[in-house]
Amino acid sequence: MKGLLIKDFRLMAGQKRFFGAAVVFTVLFVFSGMAEMTIGYLTFIGALFALGTVSYDEFDNGNAFLFSLPFDRKEYLLEKYLFGLLTGVAGSLLAILAVLASSLVGGAEYHLGEMLLTSLACLAVASLAIAFILPLQIKYGAEKGRYFAMGLYGILFLLIFLAVKSSQGSPESLEAAEAWFTSLDPIPVAIAAVLIYMTVMSASYLVGMKILEKKQF
């Protein structure tokens, strides 16, 4: 698995245009005072890069050579999830450092604890997005995988848009929902969230493994 991680990190290091665009958007978000947007953007960009490495592996029938090397398909699939997690964490940490640096220059105040919670939430959502898209991308290929990703992003954007609209139209209901949520015992909520997360990730891995075992390269 170490060799697979090195391969994917080398692929990532070669994407200079990709990182250039990410830096531009990060600077815009940071100096616009949008700390949450900065953290969410870099976390998602980092985590979802794992999906791009699948496309590179498929390019020019590369999988036929790749799977002749001394590793099995379980290691390959597990490495994709691990790589997405590592790059997501790296993106999140870079975003937090960028926000803290901007606060020193611009004088804006940010709470590190809140940023860490935002980072954790964004990382969980990004890894769940990988859990949904990665098996589909392995089954249907890189091109259709992009359409699945675009569809998922569209659904998430629509849900966020509807949530914002509804909160603006009825602030009382938003306050009631916030009061109900804060009244919950955090320990059972955290345990339930972790169990749901682990169930989804495990199901994704099992489905992806079945798909990968049936593929011929």
Residue pairs with C-beta under 8 A, 6 or more apart in sequence:
1 71
1 75
1 78
1 79
1 82
3 69
3 71
4 71
4 75
4 76
4 79
4 83
5 79
5 82
5 83
5 86
8 50
8 53
8 79
8 83
9 83
11 52
11 53
11 56
12 49
12 53
12 87
15 52
22 41
22 42
22 45
25 41
26 38
26 41
26 42
26 94
26 95
26 98
29 37
29 38
29 41
30 38
30 98
30 99
30 102
31 102
31 106
33 108
35 99
35 110
35 115
35 118
36 118
38 95
38 98
38 99
39 92
39 95
39 96
39 99
39 115
39 118
39 119
39 122
40 118
40 122
41 95
42 91
42 92
42 94
42 95
42 98
43 88
43 91
43 92
43 95
43 119
43 122
43 123
43 126
44 88
44 91
44 122
44 125
44 126
44 129
45 91
46 87
46 88
46 89
46 90
46 91
46 92
46 126
47 84
47 85
47 87
47 88
47 91
47 123
47 126
47 127
47 129
47 130
48 84
48 126
48 129
48 130
48 149
49 83
49 84
49 87
50 80
50 81
50 83
50 84
50 87
50 130
50 134
51 84
51 130
51 133
51 134
51 137
51 145
51 149
53 80
53 83
54 80
54 134
54 137
54 138
54 142
54 145
55 137
55 142
55 145
56 62
57 63
57 66
58 141
58 142
61 217
63 217
64 217
66 76
66 217
67 73
67 76
67 217
73 209
73 212
73 213
74 209
76 212
77 134
77 138
77 205
77 208
77 209
77 212
78 205
80 130
80 134
81 127
81 130
81 131
81 134
81 201
81 205
84 126
84 127
84 130
84 134
85 123
85 127
88 123
88 126
88 127
89 123
92 119
92 122
92 123
93 119
95 119
96 112
96 115
96 116
96 119
99 110
99 115
100 110
100 112
102 108
103 109
103 110
124 193
124 197
127 201
128 197
128 200
128 201
129 149
129 152
129 156
130 204
131 200
131 201
131 203
131 204
132 148
132 152
132 204
133 145
133 148
133 149
133 152
134 204
134 208
135 204
135 207
135 208
135 211
136 144
136 145
136 148
137 144
137 145
137 148
137 149
138 208
138 211
138 212
138 215
139 211
140 148
166 173
166 174
167 173
167 174
